């Protein structure tokens, strides 16, 4: 029973690793619209405690949003992997 459970968890980790490999470029931050008269799109990212604004314009907004979506997808995968690893470590302690 323990062996099947371990194999199932290892299979889950392998699948998550594959999913992680399929994620494209990623970045954290936010796409923001700044300006009173001429509103422009920027990527806002906090780097070493300072907010950086990277001009996107209309052409790169969709690309930046895709990178942001990938970032959250990667975080979700890492969270799932963490839960599996914790279970595996707990099972290893009980053996």
N, C-alpha and C positions, 0 to 999 in steps of 0.2 A: 504493500500500500504506500509506504513512504517513498519507494523507488518511483512508482508511477506519478506521485505528486511532484517529485523532484524533476522528472522528465517533462511533465506538463509545464512547470515553471520555466525550465530551460528552453522549451519550445516557444513559450510566450516571449522570453527575452530575445530569442533569435528573430521572431517575427517583428518585434519592436525595433530591433537593430536594422532590419531590412526597410522598415517604414521610415526610420530615421535617415537612411541612405537615400531615400527617394525625395526627401525634402530638398528644396533648392536653396538659393541664397536667402539669408535671413538677417534681420536687424531688429533691434528694439527701438522704441520711440513712438512718435505720433505724427500723423499727417495733419498739419494745421493750415488754416487759411488766414493770412495776415494782411491787413491794409484797410484803410478807410475808403479811399476812392478806387484805387486799383488793387483789388484783392488778389494775392498770389499764394500759391501752395508752397509749403516748406515741410521738410522733415525735421522735427524737433527731437533732439537726443541729448540726454545728460551724460557727459563724459568727464570723469574725474571731478564731479561736483559743479561743473559748468554746463549750462544749456547751450547746445550748438544748434544753429539753424542752417539747414542745407536747402538751397533753392531747388525746387522741383519743377515749377511751371506746370502747365497742363499736360505736357507730354509724358512726364515721368511719374505722375500721381498713381496711376494704376500699377506700375512696376513697384513703387514704394509700398503700396498697400499689400501687394502680393508678398513682398519680403517680410512685412509685419505679420501677415497671416502665417507664413512659414515659421517665424519666431515663436508664435504662440503654439503652433502645432508641435514644434520641437520641445518646448517646455512641457506640454501635455505628455509627450512620449517619455521624456525623462522622468516625469512624476510617476507614470505607470511602471517604468523600469525600477524606480526606487522602491515601490511597494512590493514588487516581486522579489527584489534582492533582500529586503528586510525579512520577508517570509522565508526565503532560503536560508538566511543566517539564523533565524530562530529555529528552524527545523534542524539545522546542523548542530545547534547547541543541545537539542533534546535527544540526539542520537548517542 
